[in-house]
Amino acid sequence: MAHGSKRRNHRSWDGFAEISVHVIFEPHEHEDSSPFYWWKSISTEEDESIKSPSSSSLAIMKVLREMERLCMISEHGADDVKHKLMIYKPGDFWIPIGGVKKEDVDIPPMITVLLVGLCGSGKSSLINLLYSVVGRSGLIPFSQTSGESSNYSTMILEEHNVLRSTRNGFCIYDSRGLDYNRMDDCLKEVTRWMKDGVRHNQPCFFGKEDFGVSLNYTSDGFVRRRVNYAVVVADLTDVYKAFFCGGDFKPVDAVKSLFHCPSIRTSNVDPILILTHGDMLQPMERLNCRIKICSYLGIPITTGAYDIVCLSEQGILAEEFDPVTSFALTEAIYRALLQSDRTHPPKKTFKDWIVDFLSRIMRSLAAFFAMISRIFERWGDKYKLA
């Protein structure tokens, strides 16, 4: 990347402004060889796929510009975003919509962000990274991960106060990894989480096969929380195997069915996609996999996804502290809170409670008379035979 002055556009995710600023960006000499700046090893002058004026080359250039944006802001704006997370309270990002006043909006005491994804996609590792980045916990792992050397798999919903603060305004929920061979049952369970809410230590059962599993956990006494936003976590190595190695396409199809599940879409807005394990691929493979999966899901290749390097089983990054990755994850959570505060429903009025109460009574009476009708129908058939 050439030295000098460049004009960059900074988009504010709160939707209030798009600011164009004039910055001086002087890359450090070690950036091109650092694993933190992996995209810089891609030569735009030597790679023929980038030189050709095609849609694929334009897509690659868009992703490269997005990575440069994250790199630049991670040096100057990371502390600002972290501070906003530290002082955040539910409703801070609310904006007036539909003529409803803020005091008439049903804002929960805690914003809940749910991580969902296939087994081994890196959800628990993202939790550990969040503890390290915004909770300043260092390298202490707070969530047990499932890896190649471990048979552990999260079987319960786990609530995490990643800020490690009594004044936290949001929490992150780690969920059980979904089985792509049983996606129908898995999606039913995800829908139940989104509809009925989640509780700490709540067992996760995917179909009748899991009902016999004994867990030494209980969710009794823990508060049930309404899920305000869902983040989908996907493994880039699964994408690479499916699109470029002729491997199994089931994991990718499972991610698509999860991503487009109606229950996890808030106000007709797509969830954020976090791509993990990209550090196991070559830089060009990493870019192409991101473009492929975003195109397959029908989302923007820049604003629709984040490339996050997962932690190891020991709760540490493969190399050292990665500022770009940590800022990308922080911004993803910030955007999740922004979207959550824009989807709070109005509070129920007295009339709404009356209508809801009467509708429940009517449904109960309908079920009762249906049962009575079925009983008399059986008796009538019995006497006819007699």
Salt bridges, closest charged atoms under 4 A:
GLU26 OE1 - HIS3 ND1 2.57
GLU31 OE1 - LYS40 NZ 3.66
GLU48 OE2 - LYS51 NZ 3.86
GLU66 OE2 - ARG69 NH2 2.85
GLU68 OE2 - LYS40 NZ 2.80
GLU75 OE1 - HIS76 NE2 3.85
ASP80 OD2 - LYS84 NZ 3.84
ASP106 OD2 - ARG226 NH1 3.33
GLU158 OE1 - HIS160 NE2 3.44
GLU159 OE1 - ARG225 NE 2.83
ASP179 OD2 - ARG182 NE 3.54
GLU189 OE2 - ARG192 NH2 2.63
GLU209 OE1 - ARG182 NH1 3.30
ASP210 OD2 - ARG176 NH1 2.87
ASP210 OD2 - ARG182 NH2 3.52
ASP235 OD1 - HIS277 ND1 3.24
ASP270 OD1 - ARG265 NH1 2.18
ASP307 OD2 - ARG286 NE 2.79
GLU331 OE1 - ARG69 NH2 2.88
ASP341 OD1 - HIS344 NE2 2.83
ASP356 OD2 - ARG360 NE 3.12
